[in-house]
Amino acid sequence: TDIEDPAYAEKINLFPNPANHMVNIELPAAVNRETPVVMFDTYGRAVYQNTFKEGEHRKNVNTSELTGGVYIVQIGTPLGGIARRKVMVVHR
């Protein structure tokens, strides 16, 4: 089981939040190994899965096909744990 890292989670920038068609995920620093990122809906279903490649620190996620609501973004941390942040999707 992965250990949650709230201190690392606070350093992750999700913008705009609420998102309409796109949300940007910005890590505090470039990753030094492949790092998974998964977005879950309120039912716990993965609606987006990708990885940060070595050297990356930003991902753009298309949210235009997602239903409006709250989503959890889960990202692996440098020490092997996980960080979770909430993002709201609102279509105007």
N, C-alpha and C positions, 0 to 999 in steps of 0.2 A: 504494500500500500504506500502511496505517496504521501509525504508530509506537506501540509499546507504552509505557505510562507507569506503571511499577511504584510510583512515589511517590504518584501519585493513587490507584492501586488500593488501597494500604494505608489510605487515608482513607475508603474505601467501607465501610459497615457492613452486613453481611448477618446477619439474625437472625430466628428462632433458627437456629442451625447446629449440629447437624443439624436440618432442618425435617421436619415431619410433614405437615400439611395446608396450611401457608402459610409463605412466606418474605418478609421485608420487606427491601427494598433502600433504603438511606438514603445519599444523597450528602452530601459535606461542606458543600455550599451549593446553593442553588437555581440551576437552569440559566438561562442568559440567551438560549438558543435551543433549538429542538427537538433532543433528544439521544436517539439510538437505544439500546435495551437489548435484548439477545438472550441467551437461555439455550440452551446446547448440551448434548446428551447425550455419552456417551463415544465415540459413532460420528461425532460432528461434525454431527449433525442438529439443526436449530433446533427446539426444543420450545416456545419462548415468544418472541414478538416484540412490542415495544411501543415507545413513545417517552415520554420525560419532556417534558412541555410546558413552555414558558417559564414560569419561576417555581416549578416543582415541584422537590422534592428527595427525594420518597419514593414508592415503588411497593410494592404488596402483590401477590405472585404466588401463585396457587393451585397447590399442588404435589400435591394429593390424587389427581390422575389420572396423575401421573408414576410410573414404576417406581422403586423404591428404588435409590439409587446416587449417584455423584458427577456433578455438572453444573458447567459453566463459565458464569459470567455475564459477558457482555462489554458494556461501556458506553462510549459516546463520551466523550472528555474535553474540557474547555473549550478546549484548544489544538488540537483536531482529531485527536488520537491516539485510542488505545483503552486501556481498563483491563480487566483480567480478574481475576475472583475465583472461587474454588471454593465450592460449597455442596453439602452432602450431604443427600439425601432419605432418611429412614428412617421407614417406616410402622410404628407400634406397634400 
